[in-house]
Amino acid sequence: MNLKKKIKVDGEKKRVFIQDEIEKDQALYDFLKPYQDKGQEKLNIKIAESNGKLEGDRNVVRFQQTNLGRLIAKSHMERANADFAVMNSGGVRDSIIAGDITYKDVLKVQPFGNMVTYTDMSGKEVMDYLNVVGTKPVDSGAYVQFAGVSMVVENGSVHDVKIGGESIDMDKTYRFTVPSFNAAGGDGYPKLTSHPGNVNTGFVDAEVLKDYLEANSPIDVNDYAPQGEIVYK
């Protein structure tokens, strides 16, 4: 309740209350604190470990493909048994440092409670979709982290698209995942919720990431490092 904002005092940033501070009710605090402590215990339990940093810093993940963006996309792809995955970089809110990984780390990366959705589309429809999302500008939350697909982005369109290592077939049906926020048109993505092939899985993104990390621990960050699959010209 006692929210703060940043202001500059003598050239230095300082956090101050946005309004008069509301005094703590000690009885209510004492009543609620055991529940908070119990929650903190669960959040701080180790779920996995990694041998390096999983990169989700805003000034990196919104400019280039990163190992964390690709890992998240792959976790969605595997859960939905999809051919490839689309993950908006605005949904990656933090990095995960090397070493032990807790559920709290996961919630810092994905705090919004988005659902994983998938859509079945023809290759032609996929190309139309990629021509919109694949050309989203850097330095924006719309910039896409991909898994399972490669392409060249040039002059406002995409070409040389390969899915699962094979050139896209315009008549074949493909399945891809995208967060529910974007499936509903968020970040200027094409709206998919009315598409007959769209399914909201009901799986929360943070839970999907948690399960993936647990199942694949220890995480070798090199396995998720970009290998030039997405080329911008």
Rosetta blueprint (number, residue, H / E / L):
1 M L
2 N L
3 L L
4 K E
5 K E
6 K E
7 I E
8 K E
9 V E
10 D L
11 G L
12 E E
13 K E
14 K E
15 R E
16 V E
17 F E
18 I L
19 Q L
20 D L
21 E L
22 I L
23 E L
24 K L
25 D L
26 Q H
27 A H
28 L H
29 Y H
30 D H
31 F H
32 L H
33 K H
34 P H
35 Y H
36 Q H
37 D H
38 K H
39 G H
40 Q H
41 E H
42 K H
43 L H
44 N L
45 I L
46 K E
47 I E
48 A E
49 E E
50 S E
51 N L
52 G L
53 K L
54 L E
55 E L
56 G L
57 D L
58 R H
59 N H
60 V H
61 V H
62 R L
63 F L
64 Q L
65 Q L
66 T L
67 N H
68 L H
69 G H
70 R H
71 L H
72 I H
73 A H
74 K H
75 S H
76 H H
77 M H
78 E H
79 R H
80 A H
81 N L
82 A L
83 D L
84 F E
85 A E
86 V E
87 M E
88 N E
89 S H
90 G H
91 G H
92 V L
93 R L
94 D L
95 S L
96 I E
97 I L
98 A L
99 G E
100 D E
101 I E
102 T E
103 Y H
104 K H
105 D H
106 V H
107 L H
108 K H
109 V H
110 Q L
111 P L
112 F L
113 G L
114 N L
115 M E
116 V E
117 T E
118 Y E
119 T E
120 D E
121 M E
122 S E
123 G H
124 K H
125 E H
126 V H
127 M H
128 D H
129 Y H
130 L H
131 N H
132 V H
133 V H
134 G L
135 T L
136 K L
137 P L
138 V L
139 D L
140 S L
141 G L
142 A L
143 Y L
144 V E
145 Q E
146 F E
147 A E
148 G L
149 V E
150 S E
151 M E
152 V E
153 V E
154 E E
155 N L
156 G L
157 S E
158 V E
159 H E
160 D E
161 V E
162 K E
163 I E
164 G L
165 G L
166 E E
167 S E
168 I L
169 D L
170 M L
171 D L
172 K L
173 T E
174 Y E
175 R E
176 F E
177 T E
178 V E
179 P E
180 S H
181 F H
182 N H
183 A H
184 A L
185 G L
186 G H
187 D H
188 G H
189 Y L
190 P L
191 K L
192 L L
193 T L
194 S L
195 H L
196 P L
197 G L
198 N E
199 V E
200 N E
201 T E
202 G E
203 F E
204 V E
205 D H
206 A H
207 E H
208 V H
209 L H
210 K H
211 D H
212 Y H
213 L H
214 E H
215 A H
216 N H
217 S L
218 P L
219 I E
220 D L
221 V H
222 N H
223 D H
224 Y H
225 A L
226 P L
227 Q L
228 G L
229 E L
230 I E
231 V E
232 Y E
233 K L
